[in-house]
Amino acid sequence: MGYLEYCSHCGSKNQYGFIDGNNRYHCLSCNTIHYENPKPTATIICVKNDELLLAKRAFDPGKGEWGLPGGFMELNETLNEAAMRELKEETNLDGKVKNILSTCSHYGSIFGDILLIGVEMVVTDFSNMRAGDDAEELQFFNLNNLPEIVFDCHSKFINQYKGNL
């Protein structure tokens, strides 16, 4: 069976063609349009003094390289809830969202199109920090002496944060 071959609403065979302003899968029987949207992420900026918390990625894409902690939002979850959950899963830290920095889009990743949402988080206690989930290692780096960052969108968020100082 092919991708979106059948309608998830009525089970009829879908057609691919122009509808509602774009080429998309849609059902001629029940008129359901199957929208394909980017997957949103909570991408976390967490700073202690003048040092930025980075995670060495445990899996591809970017296995073994440094990036910001974070991950995909789940259904029935707000951005703030996703950011707090991802921070806990990847670092074992508890934090609160302080600020939304901006967004950045990444097209055609192994996960499809992604909408990254950069969030600044505040953590008051770092004593229980340990790598978990998608993080192989965690380390703080001076904001003016960072390693190479694996994703352009992560670099964009870091530069925006530094520009706001």
N, C-alpha and C positions, 0 to 999 in steps of 0.2 A: 504494500500500500504506500502510495506517495504522500508527500508532505501536504497537509490540508486537502487531500483528495476528496474527502467527504465532509459534509456540513456537520458541525458539532451540535447543531440545534435540532435538525430533522433527519439527518443521516443520508440525504440525497447527495448526489455527486456535485461537487463545486465546479465553478468555472473561474478561470483566471482572466481578468480583463479590466478595462477602465470603468470605475464606478466611484462615486463620491470623491472625485478629484484626483484619483491615482489608480494605478494598476494594482488590483488586489484579488484575493480569492473571495468569491461570493456565491451564494446559493440562489439559483433561479426559481426553486420551488417555494422557499419560505422568505426570500429576500434578505436573509442574514448576510451581513458583511463581516468578513473575518479580518479584523484589523491586526496588524503586526506592529507592535510598539517596542521602543527601546526598553531595556531593563534598567531600572534606577538603582544606584548604589549610594551608600553613605560612605564617603571617603574622609578619613579623620586626620585633622591637624591637632596634635597634642604636644604641648610645649611645657617643659620644666625649666625654669630660669631662662636661659637663652639657648636651650637645647631642644631639638625636635626629635620626637620618638619615631623611629623607622622600624619596619619589619622586613626581615629577609624572607622572601617568599619560599614556601615549602613546596609549591606545585606550579606547573606551567599554567598560564603564560608567565614568563619571567622567573622561573624557578632559580633560587640562589641569588637573586638580585634584590636590591633595596627599594622599598616603596612605602607608601603610607598604609597604615592599617585600614581595614574597612571591608565592605562586601555588599551583597545584594540585599535590597529590602525584601521582606516577605509580604504575602497577602495579609491584610488586616493589621498592618503595622505602619505607624507614622514614621517620618524621617527621623525624629528624635529617638523614638523607640529602637529603630534599626541601628542608629549610631551607637546607642548605649549597649545594645546586644552585641554588635560587632566588636566594640571595644572590649567587652567582657570576654567574648569568645577568643579573640586573638591575643589579648594581653593580660587577662584576668583582673583588669582594672575596672573600677566603677567611676563613671564620670557623667557630667551634664553638658548638654549642648549650650555653648555660649553664643555662637554666631554662625550664620550660613555665609560662606565666602562667595561662592559662585557655582556655576555649572560648567561642564565640559563634556563633549560628545566624542565617543570612539565608535567607529563604524567597522562592521565585519570582523569582530573578534571571534574567538572560538565559542563565545556565549551569544553571538549575534551583536546587534547594535546596543550600546550601553550609554546611559545618561549618568555621568558621575556628578554627585552633588557634594561639594567640599564643605565640611563642617568643622568649626573650631570647637574643641571640647576642653573642659576644665576638669582636672583630676587633682584631688587634694592629698591623696595617700598613694604613694607608689611602692609601698613596702611588699605588696603581694604580687608584683609584676612577674609574669612568666609567659613565655611563648606558648601559644596553643592554636588549635584549628589550622588556619592556612599559614601561620607564621612559624618559620623554622628557628628564628632568632630575633630578639628585640635589642635595640641599642639606641641610646641618645647620642645625637650628633650636634655639634655647635652649628647654629644657623648659618654661619659664614664659612663653614668647612664641611659641607655635606658630600657624601659619596655620590656616584652617578645614580640617578633615579631612573627606574625601569620604564615608567610610563610618562608620556608627554603631559597628560592631564594632571598627574601627580605633581610634576614640576611646575605646571601653571598654578596650582593651588598654593604650593610652597612660595612661589614668587609673589603671589597676591598677598599672602599672609605677611611676608617680609616687607612688602610695600606699604602695608597698613601700620607698621610699627612706628 
